[in-house]
Amino acid sequence: MSPNIRRLMAITLAGLTTLSVAQQPLNWASLMATGAAARQGGGIDQSIAHFQRARQLARDDAERTQAARELGATLLQARRLDQAALSLHDAQSLAVGEERAGLAIDLGNLALLRKDPALATEHYNQAKQMAAAERTTGLFAELSLARLQPPAQRAQGLEALYRNIGNHATGRLDARLYLSLGQQALNLGRQTDSLGYRSLNRAHTLASQAAPGSRVHLESLDALAQWHEAQGHIADATRLNREAVMRLRGTGNDSAGDLAVALAWRSARLYLAQGQDQLALTAYQSAVNQLERMRQDIPIEYDDGQSSFRSTFEPIYLGLVDTLLKIANTEPQAQLDATLRRARDTIELLKQTEMQDYLGDRCAVDAVKGGSRTEIAPGTLVLYPIIFADRIELLVETPEAMVRFSTTVPNQAVQATASALAGELRNHRGRHLSAARQLYDWILRPLEVIIRSSAIDTVVFVPDGTMRTIPLGALHDGQQYAIEKYAIATVTGLTMTNTLAPLRKSMTALVAGASSFGQVVDKYGSTRLAVLLADASAARSLPGSSPDRLLRLPRASATRSAAATAPTRAENLESLRDALALPGVTKEVEALQRILPGTSLLDARFTVDAFRLAAQSQQHRIVHVASHGVFGGSADSSYILAYDDLLTLDGLQSMLSGEQFHKHPIELLSLSACETAAGNDRAPLGISGAAMKARAKSVLGTLWPVDDEAAVLVMENFYRGLTQQGLSKAQALRQSQRQLIGNRQLAHPFYWAPFALIGNWL
């Protein structure tokens, strides 16, 4: 079990009722008590409101200090770091005596969350010195310092701390100290395994005596069960886990939602280890249901920088899917379809959670999810590849049924093959066919019978992990590419896709492009734009290759030397402007002006403010942007270059959040020069995220830097097919890509395969 599940703060079920501030007596003590209860129960916003009101009603500095400190601790838990800093510093300025030591620990924790270990160390040392006469606070300061030490030194320090904690009247606090120490020791590995067990066992003994059924008692049972599970002691782990579950139920306390998830997850694993698949299924479903109720309150990022999705959600949801598919192996045909759909629905929940995690924004996903799954149209197939450790599972939905295929292949082989294909294509190398054929055999060949019998002409791909980094159309059956056989679209999840057919009339467009750049270079030339081009020079020195980070490559510059195009470390702004120039964009914008009615912004006219004004002043059905842009591993590392500034995903959202966009969403957001970061399987989520932020039904983006001439041809032919021939978006893109395959100079998938349609394919 991931240790991060225990790092979740005490989070409540969504149905937990906590009295609002308005319902409470306007009394400092009662507000403090209800604020603490709300925080422990996971009602973070309510807790903040209580403590803010308590600070206002404080009668003296002592009460103001306590209220400010508790408010800061709650804001810290909510990851509102700037607000937490203000409140904690406010409390520190008022505090006297031992209270200052506790605040120093809080400030050290804040520094750690801000990735500043040096400042954290300084605060923890201050706390240790201030708490000389207050033994428990001093020990907590030493435990905090231990986290920052190298492993060997930390092991020695933890052993010494174990001896120092001792046994005295404050049993509950000592239990918490032993518990924290034991969890640190277990994270160090086998060298401190014995120390970890001794500490956890001591914590359990003290908590059982001092506070049976308390939070620290439940956590000690959870931690001990984890230790026994890791050792393979299934019976002992089951006994301890069951005791924790029964005690949690006995308290009637809905505030320990994180523990409920951890215990249900472990129950599922232990049942599987004992061959009790149905009980494991029930336990997994319980964990997933609890996570769904808690999702809004779980921090996006834990204190070690790992995403909550990868650490907590993904393995639980995949565990449920794996168990469902295992049970499906022995089910009669009459029940099989329902089980497969249940597995599909779980994958959809997983996709929603992953997108929320990527964007760091629950609301953007909630605004589009739900109610969008419709009947699959004739000729369309929806494909969910699910990568497990030992196999690929394919869930396939057609208008007739839900079916499943399983291919035995190690996860490492899938990852390596997908990475190899992505690298070959991205870098314009000629050895891509081997990986393209292998992936075709794993992912598409099992579907061929269904594709032929159901006359499939469009495949909707719902990729998983590494599969997001490869264009499905570039897979090869030995005779031709997949895109030559049928149209392909990608969706992050059907429940996050508006599948309504478009209104073909009034397809006006806002077309914005930058072939040259102005103030944006002056603002960011020495920082973000330099990073954008940092890897381009090495790639340009290879014949026929493309830069790894440059998003739109003028063909004329592909054969120049690195010295001629890459900016120097001294960052000559004129050289940077030359390197960023995209002469093909002018041709692209002019071509689209002849096809699409609407508004055009080119070069100096394409400022962030002008783009906002144009977007909000007319109801454009298509928004097309041709410029540099990058989608990294999170929404914060994703942006588009306008002439004067960066256009961020949040900026897109603010521009396109008016009532008109709620009633009439953008049909297509096209990002013809915006690529995903190499080697990051989360980066393609940024293209989908851009569509969500812009409230667009679909988005057309690119997976790697695109050739300037190819981009112009693809976009021109795509829009002709869409607006003049009445083709669906997926079929229009397929037609455009096939035209490039027929061009000997542009036949390599480097030129046509990066273009990806994500979202509504109609």
Salt bridges, closest charged atoms under 4 A:
ASP45 OD1 - ARG80 NH2 2.65
ASP61 OD1 - ARG64 NH2 2.94
GLU63 OE2 - ARG59 NH2 2.41
GLU70 OE1 - ARG39 NH2 2.60
ASP82 OD1 - ARG114 NH2 2.74
ASP90 OD2 - ARG55 NH1 3.28
GLU99 OE2 - ARG69 NH1 3.42
ASP106 OD2 - ARG69 NE 2.86
GLU159 OE1 - ARG198 NH2 3.30
ASP174 OD2 - HIS168 NE2 3.27
GLU219 OE1 - ARG176 NH1 2.69
GLU219 OE2 - ARG215 NE 2.66
ASP222 OD1 - ARG266 NH2 2.79
GLU229 OE1 - ARG266 NE 3.46
GLU229 OE2 - ARG269 NE 2.71
ASP236 OD2 - HIS228 ND1 3.90
ASP236 OD1 - ARG239 NH2 3.56
GLU243 OE2 - ARG247 NE 3.15
ASP258 OD2 - ARG215 NH2 2.45
ASP277 OD1 - LYS326 NZ 3.28
GLU292 OE1 - ARG295 NH2 2.48
GLU301 OE2 - LYS115 NZ 3.05
ASP303 OD1 - ARG7 NE 3.66
ASP304 OD2 - ARG7 NH1 3.06
GLU314 OE1 - ARG310 NE 3.65
ASP322 OD1 - ARG391 NH2 2.56
ASP337 OD2 - ARG341 NE 2.70
ASP345 OD1 - ARG344 NE 2.83
ASP345 OD1 - ARG373 NH1 2.98
GLU354 OE2 - ARG468 NH2 2.90
ASP357 OD2 - ARG682 NH1 3.23
ASP361 OD2 - LYS693 NZ 2.97
ASP366 OD1 - LYS369 NZ 3.11
ASP390 OD1 - ARG391 NH1 3.12
GLU393 OE2 - ARG391 NE 2.63
GLU393 OE1 - ARG404 NE 2.86
GLU397 OE2 - ARG341 NH1 3.13
GLU397 OE1 - ARG344 NH1 2.54
GLU424 OE2 - ARG429 NE 3.18
GLU424 OE2 - ARG431 NH2 3.61
ASP441 OD1 - ARG445 NE 2.58
GLU448 OE2 - ARG445 NH1 3.52
GLU448 OE2 - LYS485 NZ 3.70
ASP464 OD1 - LYS351 NZ 3.82
ASP477 OD2 - LYS485 NZ 3.10
ASP522 OD1 - ARG577 NH2 2.97
ASP548 OD1 - ARG426 NH1 3.66
GLU574 OE2 - ARG577 NH1 3.25
GLU588 OE1 - ARG552 NH2 2.56
GLU588 OE2 - HIS624 NE2 2.59
ASP609 OD1 - ARG612 NH1 2.72
ASP645 OD2 - LYS523 NZ 3.04
ASP650 OD1 - LYS693 NZ 2.85
GLU667 OE1 - ARG621 NH2 3.10
GLU667 OE1 - LYS697 NZ 3.25
GLU667 OE2 - LYS729 NZ 2.79
GLU675 OE1 - ARG426 NH1 2.93
ASP681 OD1 - ARG310 NH2 3.03
ASP707 OD1 - ARG555 NE 2.86
ASP708 OD1 - ARG552 NE 2.62
GLU709 OE1 - ARG555 NH1 2.57
GLU716 OE2 - ARG720 NH2 3.04
